[in-house]
């Protein structure tokens, strides 16, 4: 059985050969030193699946999941935000809305 992550070396601001990890399924190599993460732009369907998994991992209440998914859809419709920007933005918006109710 093959692991989902692999070790690689990349150039960073700290070193021309910095050890890091990558993820086999999506092919993303992470730059933890400079905080630069690869941006992924999924289709609307793929993003909904990611959002549902995100909601599950963050243990959102059932009544909040619909609002979260709706905000994900709104942010996706706005333009060229990455998946991470959309998920985090929708999550923050949902939390902000819950504070005011």
C-alpha positions as CSV (number, residue, x, y, z in Angstrom):
1,X,0.0,0.0,0.0
2,X,1.4,3.4,-1.1
3,X,1.3,6.3,1.3
4,X,-0.6,9.5,0.3
5,X,2.4,11.8,1.0
6,X,6.0,11.9,-0.3
7,X,9.1,13.8,0.6
8,X,10.5,16.4,-1.8
9,X,13.1,19.3,-1.8
10,X,12.1,22.8,-2.9
11,X,13.8,26.2,-3.0
12,X,12.6,28.5,-0.2
13,X,13.7,31.9,1.2
14,X,15.4,29.9,4.0
15,X,17.4,27.5,1.9
16,X,17.8,26.5,-1.8
17,X,17.1,22.9,-0.9
18,X,14.4,22.7,1.9
19,X,12.8,19.4,2.7
20,X,9.0,19.4,2.5
21,X,6.2,17.0,1.7
22,X,3.8,16.6,-1.2
23,X,0.4,14.9,-1.6
24,X,0.2,12.1,-4.2
25,X,-3.6,12.4,-5.0
26,X,-3.6,16.1,-5.8
27,X,0.1,16.6,-6.7
28,X,0.5,19.6,-4.4
29,X,3.9,20.3,-2.8
30,X,3.7,22.4,0.3
31,X,6.0,25.3,1.1
32,X,5.6,25.7,4.9
33,X,8.6,28.1,5.2
34,X,7.3,30.9,3.0
35,X,3.6,30.2,3.6
36,X,3.0,29.8,-0.1
37,X,0.4,27.1,-0.8
38,X,-0.6,25.9,-4.2
39,X,-3.9,27.2,-5.2
40,X,-6.5,24.8,-6.5
41,X,-9.5,25.8,-8.4
42,X,-12.0,22.9,-8.4
43,X,-15.2,22.6,-10.4
44,X,-18.4,23.5,-8.5
45,X,-19.2,19.8,-8.0
46,X,-15.7,19.0,-6.6
47,X,-15.9,22.1,-4.3
48,X,-19.3,21.0,-2.9
49,X,-17.7,17.6,-2.0
50,X,-14.7,19.3,-0.4
51,X,-17.1,21.7,1.5
52,X,-19.1,18.7,2.8
53,X,-15.9,17.0,4.0
54,X,-14.8,20.3,5.5
55,X,-18.1,20.6,7.4
56,X,-17.8,17.1,8.7
57,X,-14.2,17.6,9.9
58,X,-15.1,20.8,11.6
59,X,-18.2,19.2,13.2
60,X,-20.7,21.8,11.9
61,X,-24.1,21.6,13.4
62,X,-26.7,20.2,10.9
63,X,-28.6,23.5,10.9
64,X,-25.4,25.4,9.9
65,X,-24.3,23.1,7.0
66,X,-26.9,24.5,4.6
67,X,-25.8,28.1,5.3
68,X,-22.2,27.1,4.9
69,X,-22.8,25.3,1.6
70,X,-24.8,28.3,0.3
71,X,-22.0,30.7,1.2
72,X,-19.5,28.3,-0.6
73,X,-21.7,28.5,-3.7
74,X,-21.9,32.3,-3.5
75,X,-18.1,32.7,-3.2
76,X,-17.5,30.3,-6.0
77,X,-19.8,32.4,-8.2
78,X,-17.9,35.6,-7.6
79,X,-14.8,34.6,-9.6
80,X,-11.3,33.4,-9.2
81,X,-11.0,32.5,-5.5
82,X,-9.0,29.3,-4.7
83,X,-10.7,26.4,-2.9
84,X,-9.0,27.2,0.4
85,X,-10.1,30.9,0.2
86,X,-13.7,29.9,-0.5
87,X,-13.9,27.3,2.3
88,X,-12.3,29.5,4.9
89,X,-14.2,32.6,3.8
90,X,-17.5,30.7,4.0
91,X,-16.7,29.2,7.4
92,X,-15.8,32.7,8.8
93,X,-19.0,34.2,7.3
94,X,-21.1,31.4,8.9
95,X,-19.4,31.9,12.3
96,X,-19.9,35.7,12.0
97,X,-23.6,35.3,11.2
98,X,-24.0,33.0,14.2
99,X,-22.4,35.5,16.6
100,X,-25.0,38.1,15.6
101,X,-28.1,35.9,16.0
